[in-house]
Amino acid sequence: MAQSNFAYAAPANDGGALPLALSIFVDRAHLRADLRGDAEVAGFRVVEAAGIGALIEGDVCPLGDVVMVDCPESRADVLAALARLDMRAAQSGAQLVVSTTLGALDDVFGCLDQSQPQILVDPGRAERVMALGRVLARAPHLRVRDLSDEDRLTLLRLTEQVAEIAQRLERLGGPAPQAAQPDEALFRFESPANAFTASTEEGDRLVRAARPPLPDPRLVRRIIRQRQLRARFFEADLFADPAWDMLLDLTAARAEHTRVSVTSLCIASGVPPTTALRWIGQMTESGLLVRVEDETDRRRAFITLTDRAADAMARYFSELGKGAARLV
């Protein structure tokens, strides 16, 4: 097999432990071969490399520590197999890496609600290798510990920059750099200091201050359009702030009483879908966003603000007051 252009340091061998076992389910033979070669160079032990039909025909036994699946279209049989795999991975602790297309993203996302998988959208080879690097970063002996919140946020941004550099080098035919190793929880958001007011009555009980109303969605949409306008005159990456752009979009949607699909939210973020999905995952773990199942179709899911995040956005716009209309 040809030597891979991408390399990661293999996990440390603690007491003779075997490398992480990897299962690959991809229909395209050349892609399956690339994934296998890259994984072996990264130190994984490939226990199965087959087409997607192996998932459709029945449960995979045994399941690898890591499972990579390519699902470029929304076929009912494949989606059903993904849902079963998602449940098995959640029960066994296996890590899923699922690649798909923007057109199939909502359906694929709707099937994967148990195992906290990595979802890649139209990924290149470098982006798939970066996903393997994140798997290694989550391994207990490689986990980053005792970082401040600021350091964790910086590390996430650094990882995204490394991924972008890797993709550019891939297009130029050069080797990909080694991935940074983010921890699972990169944010910690506390309740605002003024969220509670002290009362001198009845034993100085803490009484929660009344939350101001959400801002006028027309104002929020205007701010979003002004932020997007910058991309006409400057490189979009210069102002990339996916977390804030998604919070603005979801704030407007909540005030409008409309639901936001994961595809729509990825577009609103202003960054590539795979990057947006990582931010959605981190913001969900941090208690800012929540996944809401579609009552009429269990295969679909939407993203909304948590009450805590909506409270923070309402207070932010209340603090800005009339000056919010002049924001860019």
Secondary structure as UniProt FT lines:
FT   TURN            15..16
FT   STRAND          21..25
FT   HELIX           29..41
FT   TURN            42..43
FT   STRAND          45..50
FT   HELIX           53..57
FT   STRAND          66..71
FT   HELIX           76..92
FT   STRAND          95..100
FT   TURN            102..104
FT   HELIX           105..111
FT   STRAND          118..121
FT   HELIX           125..138
FT   HELIX           140..142
FT   HELIX           149..172
FT   HELIX           193..195
FT   STRAND          196..198
FT   TURN            202..204
FT   STRAND          206..208
FT   HELIX           217..229
FT   HELIX           230..232
FT   HELIX           236..239
FT   HELIX           242..256
FT   STRAND          260..261
FT   HELIX           262..269
FT   HELIX           273..285
FT   TURN            286..287
FT   STRAND          289..293
FT   TURN            298..299
FT   STRAND          301..305
FT   HELIX           307..320
FT   HELIX           321..326
//
